[in-house]
């Protein structure tokens, strides 16, 4: 009878729940940096994020967030913690961490 176009596939379900960028990552959930998006050529904020360690493959998580969805976010990348504005965190694209 009718099928739901792959609705039973577990991998599709996890992809739907997966955050697209760092600002959407739930607290204490691990992910890996996929890329930092430049909004224009020679974007100084994107360059600075990469200099701070937001590079492909680096583990990242939100440690804490301001109340009511405000700024800043306390973000851990590798073993270092930074306070980022949500607008900065939105530039960091994520992927699911590779299984060990």
C-alpha positions in Angstrom: 0.0 0.0 0.0 1.1 3.6 0.3 4.6 4.2 1.6 6.0 7.3 3.2 8.9 7.8 0.8 11.6 6.5 3.2 10.0 7.6 6.4 11.3 4.4 8.1 14.9 5.3 7.4 16.7 6.1 10.7 19.4 8.2 8.9 16.7 10.6 7.5 15.2 11.1 11.0 18.6 12.0 12.5 19.3 14.4 9.6 16.0 16.2 10.3 16.9 16.8 13.9 20.5 17.8 13.2 21.3 21.5 13.7 22.5 23.4 10.7 24.6 26.0 12.5 26.2 26.5 16.0 23.4 28.9 17.2 20.9 26.1 16.8 22.9 23.4 18.6 21.2 22.4 21.9 23.3 22.9 25.1 25.8 20.1 25.9 25.3 18.4 22.5 28.5 17.5 20.6 29.0 18.3 16.9 31.9 19.0 14.6 32.6 22.1 12.7 32.0 21.7 9.0 32.8 25.3 7.8 32.6 28.9 8.7 30.5 31.0 6.3 31.9 34.2 4.9 29.2 36.9 4.4 31.4 38.9 2.0 34.9 38.7 0.6 37.7 39.1 3.2 35.1 38.8 6.0 37.0 39.7 9.2 34.6 38.0 11.6 34.7 34.7 9.7 38.5 34.9 9.5 38.7 35.5 13.2 36.4 32.5 14.0 38.8 30.3 11.9 41.8 31.7 13.8 40.1 30.9 17.1 39.9 27.2 16.1 36.5 26.9 14.3 38.0 24.7 11.6 36.6 21.6 9.8 36.5 18.5 12.0 37.0 20.4 15.3 34.6 19.2 18.1 32.3 21.9 19.4 29.4 22.3 21.9 27.4 25.0 23.6 28.3 25.0 27.3 25.9 27.8 28.4 23.5 30.3 26.9 22.1 33.6 28.1 18.5 33.5 29.3 15.6 34.1 26.9 17.7 33.2 23.8 19.9 36.2 24.2 23.6 36.8 23.8 26.2 35.6 24.6 26.7 31.8 24.1 29.5 30.1 25.9 31.0 27.8 23.3 33.7 25.2 23.6 35.7 24.4 20.6 38.4 21.7 21.2 39.5 22.4 24.7 39.0 26.2 24.6 35.9 28.2 25.6 34.7 31.4 24.0 31.8 33.8 24.4 30.1 34.4 21.0 27.2 36.4 19.9 24.4 34.4 18.3 25.1 36.2 15.0 28.6 34.9 15.1 27.6 31.4 16.0 25.2 31.4 13.0 28.2 31.5 10.7 29.6 28.2 12.0 28.0 25.2 10.0 28.0 21.9 11.8 27.9 18.2 11.0 27.4 15.2 13.3 30.5 14.0 15.0 32.3 11.1 13.5 31.8 7.9 15.6 34.9 6.8 17.5 
